[in-house]
Amino acid sequence: MGYTVCTEHGIDHVIDGAPVNLTHRATNGFRREDDGWRLVLHHTDASLA
């Protein structure tokens, strides 16, 4: 098992089309399988990163 903790950045567009910058904390969990690593968990937290 392995994991990463990171910050994700993106742009969202609200109904009126104005772009909104987003920053989230993210955690990714991975499981090792015979043919490589598989992403088994992706979680983001809307609090400020």
Secondary structure, 3 states (H helix, E strand, C coil): CEEEEEEEEEEEECCCCCEEEEEEEEEEEEEEECCEEEEEEEEEECCCC
